[in-house]
Amino acid sequence: MVSLVKNDKKGFSVLGFVWFFVLLILLGNSLFSVGDTLYVGSNTVTLFGKYLCYALLAVSLDLIWGYLGILSLGHAAFFALGGYVMGMYLMRQIGTRGVYGNAELPDFMVFLNWHELPWYWYGVGHFPIALILIMLVPATLAFVFGFLAFKSRVGGVYLSIITQSLTFALALAFYRNETGFGGNNGLTDFKDILGFSITSNTTRDVLLICTAAALTIGYILCRIIVNSRLGRVVVAIRDSESRVRFIGYHVEYFKLFIFVFGAILAGIAGALYVPQVGIINPGEFNPINSIELVIWVAVGGRASLYGAIIGAILVNYAKTVFTGVFPDEWLYALGLLFVLVTLFLPKGVIGVIDIIKAKKADKGDGDKGTPVETKEAEHA
């Protein structure tokens, strides 16, 4: 672990800043009251928690796109699936406190005249089972899809289009009332989680800490993978798949492992997202969400992992600020940002920082060499 930190000082510095802001937000929310200068409201706690969920989602995509070279334009589907599993668990916790007072069926099922709980809702009311399903459901979809796609040697832009088609198909399915996931309205009106009120400040604070911890663990696991022999083979597949295949490696298995692992991280991010925002609906499957996710990674810096964290937080903070000022123009600005980054900043924000540091280092070396050169000239 010590060597991992030494070899990735930038990444762990970013995580350090994340925890620093988490600590400031928690202290501002718990130690100060409304009206104080340093008071931080519950909305800010929830907002930063949402940013960190997006950061974990961005890290999972960066592992797939930045290191494996697969541009998944449907990665938000795994995020939404994890969120729906958590939403189902939270709906089962409502019990008789719903509008219709039915202990077995959620309100939307009672409204639609459902008489029994669908089989795929069984067991999800127990947190350990829900926790397993949060990882298992996205992993299963990623495994089936990845196995068929990679065995067929589908790649490049064709694979990107297929992944986008996948998330669009899921969106259409979840919009239907017959599927049993709340239709257009999705799942909402949650009451508590593990017996604690979901709207209390303490629960919000704990969820923020859990999200930061999940981001840290997810980042460390991705960094371990990248630094291992497996990671070196994955990068080789990205750079020249045919050569790796010629050497004798089963490229499909490496691709499948990374793809499934990234889907699991995305599902965990979605599960942490739902109790903090209080709703999950089919809109999370929309292809535009996956495209925005690609922009976060590109802005932060592809194939760096910590750049994905920076990009996700920066872009979503900008979105929060500018959607209030320019609600209709924000999407155009986001598209323009992606084009500019692609053309002029291929390494994203971290690439700009590295260039600035390199120039400062060169300038410092030049200043140090000036007196020596002057003395040599005088001596001559």
Secondary structure, DSSP 8 states (H G I E B T S, - for coil): -HHHHHHTHHHHHHHHHHHHHHHHHHHHHHS--TT-TT---HHHHHHHHHHHHHHHHHHHHHIIIIIT----TTTHHHHHHHHHHHHHHHHHTTGGGSSS--SSS-HHHHHTT--S--GGGTTTTSHHHHHHHHHHHHHHHHHHHHHHHHHTT--HHHHHHHHHHHHHHHHHHHHSGGGSS-GGG-EE---EETTEETTSHHHHHHHHHHHHHHHHHHHHHHHHHHHSHHHHHHHHHHH-HHHHHHHT--HHHHHHHHHHHHHHHHHHHHHHHHHHHTEE-GGGG-HHHHHHHHHHHHHH-TT-SHHHHHHHHHHHHHHHHHHHH-TTTHHHHHHHHHHHHHHH-TTHHHHHHHHHHHHHHHHHHHHHHHHHHHHHHHH-
